[in-house]
Amino acid sequence: MSFLFSSWLQIVVSGTAMLWLVHRAYQVLTKPLEELIQVLGLEVPKAPVPILASLKADGVVLRWKPPDQKNTVVKHQIQVDGFIVGEASQQETSVTVTNLKPDHFYTIRVIAVNSTNFHAASQPIRFKTRPAASSDYIDPTALNNNRESPEHDNQEISPAVQPYKILPDTNTSVPAAPLMAREHSNSQSNSRRPAPGRRPSPTVLGADGHTTSADGTHDHVEVEETVQQLTERLDTLRKENEELEKQAMVEEDEFQTTRVSLIKERDDLKHETKERDDRSKKLKKQVADFERNNLSAQNKKVAQEKLLQQKINERKKLSEDVIRWNQEIEQMKEEMDRIHQEVED
């Protein structure tokens, strides 16, 4: 009796412990990630927010805000198209990604890594590098190589990450607005003449490559060229933006299509698995029925064989009795004939 009571007590204790473990596991799984991190006391870095500070034909300049708590982040990893191509130290908040192909689409991320090797990736940035015809390169040697051998862009060169350095402006910076002077009614410009003995101020080199004098004069032809360059650049940026939006929409459509197909495939696999399990259960049940029927048939067969053997034995004994009875009848006939013979004599 005590043995049964101890066995039941052990089963109840084990079941209670299992229920408690299942309850705790359910609480852990349903708890929000932020609360779970706080409860466990883990140090998970915050995802950085990078921006494109500069866009060139062969690379980009990335910048992001420094972490709030610098002791939690030990480095930043740069990911291009899903591959880690370089790292940045804790103090660096801007890098230059080079060896990119002109007029190509890329997806880039910045991943923060802390001392416990926890990762926090930023949102992806999708962009398209400038065409090779823009001659806007980070590395001047890449521009020379592209001019000398146009097939240089087709070579497979892995992207590289370098610490950010101030890049010289070529022809991509926004040109400064010309200083306009008020004209009088007599159509003569009221330009200030330099004082005698005083050297005129040097000309200022505009970002578009033309010179603008410091006293405000500017050639009308140069102004038209600057406006035309700005218009062309604005059209180019608009086209690039439209291409990026189209590419993002195409990627989103592909993602949704792939997601729908994967969900359908998963449901089909679940349905097939369920059907296979049902068929397996049905087959196992049929096998069990067949085995049970076979055992019953074997038992019936054994019983019938025993009954048949018993009948054969009975029939054999009956045949032996008939033979014995015939022999006794013959003997009795002979005995009667002998008795009759004696009586007659």
Residue pairs with C-beta under 8 A, 6 or more apart in sequence:
28 36
31 39
37 44
42 116
42 118
43 72
43 114
43 115
43 116
43 118
44 114
44 118
44 120
45 67
45 72
45 73
45 112
45 113
45 114
45 118
45 119
45 120
46 67
46 68
46 112
46 120
47 112
47 120
47 121
47 122
47 123
48 64
48 65
48 67
48 76
48 110
48 112
48 120
48 122
49 64
49 65
49 122
49 123
50 62
50 63
50 64
50 108
50 109
50 110
50 122
50 125
51 62
51 63
51 64
51 125
52 60
52 61
52 62
52 125
52 127
53 60
53 61
53 62
53 63
53 94
54 60
54 61
54 167
55 127
55 129
55 130
56 129
56 130
56 136
56 137
56 138
56 167
56 172
57 100
57 102
57 103
57 129
57 130
57 131
57 132
57 134
57 135
57 136
57 137
57 142
57 143
58 98
58 99
58 100
58 101
58 102
58 129
58 137
58 138
58 139
58 142
59 96
59 97
59 98
59 99
59 100
59 129
59 138
59 139
59 159
60 96
60 97
60 100
60 108
60 127
60 129
61 94
61 95
61 96
61 97
61 164
61 167
62 78
62 94
62 95
62 96
62 97
62 108
62 110
63 93
63 94
63 164
64 76
64 93
64 94
64 110
64 122
65 93
66 93
67 73
67 112
70 90
71 115
72 114
72 115
73 90
73 112
73 113
73 114
74 90
74 113
74 114
74 115
75 87
75 88
75 89
75 90
75 113
76 87
76 88
76 89
76 92
76 110
76 111
76 112
76 113
77 84
77 86
77 87
77 88
77 110
77 111
77 113
77 119
78 84
78 85
78 86
78 87
78 88
78 95
78 97
78 108
78 109
78 110
78 111
78 161
79 85
79 108
79 109
79 110
79 111
79 121
80 97
80 100
80 106
80 107
80 108
80 159
81 106
81 107
81 108
82 107
84 111
85 97
85 158
85 159
85 160
85 161
86 95
86 97
86 159
86 160
86 161
86 162
87 161
88 95
88 161
88 163
92 163
92 164
94 164
95 161
95 162
95 163
95 164
96 138
96 161
96 162
96 163
96 164
96 165
96 167
97 108
97 159
97 160
97 161
98 138
98 139
98 159
98 160
98 161
98 162
99 157
99 158
99 159
99 160
100 106
100 129
100 159
101 129
101 153
102 129
102 130
102 131
102 132
102 134
102 146
102 153
103 128
103 129
103 130
103 131
103 132
104 128
104 129
105 126
105 127
105 128
105 244
105 247
106 126
106 127
106 128
106 129
107 124
107 125
107 126
108 124
108 125
108 127
109 121
109 122
109 123
109 124
109 125
110 121
110 122
111 119
111 120
111 121
111 122
112 119
112 120
112 121
112 122
113 119
126 244
126 247
126 248
126 251
127 244
128 240
128 243
128 244
128 247
130 136
132 146
132 150
132 153
134 172
135 143
135 170
135 171
136 170
136 171
136 172
137 143
137 146
138 167
142 152
145 152
146 152
146 153
169 207
171 207
171 208
171 209
173 207
174 207
174 230
175 206
175 207
175 208
175 210
175 226
175 229
175 230
176 204
176 206
176 207
176 212
178 212
178 216
178 218
178 222
178 223
178 226
179 212
179 215
179 216
179 217
179 218
180 216
180 218
181 189
181 190
181 191
181 216
181 217
182 190
183 189
183 190
184 190
189 217
191 215
191 216
191 217
192 215
194 200
200 213
200 214
200 215
201 213
201 214
201 215
202 214
203 211
203 212
203 213
203 214
204 211
204 212
204 213
204 214
205 211
206 212
206 226
208 225
208 226
208 229
210 219
210 222
210 225
210 226
212 218
212 222
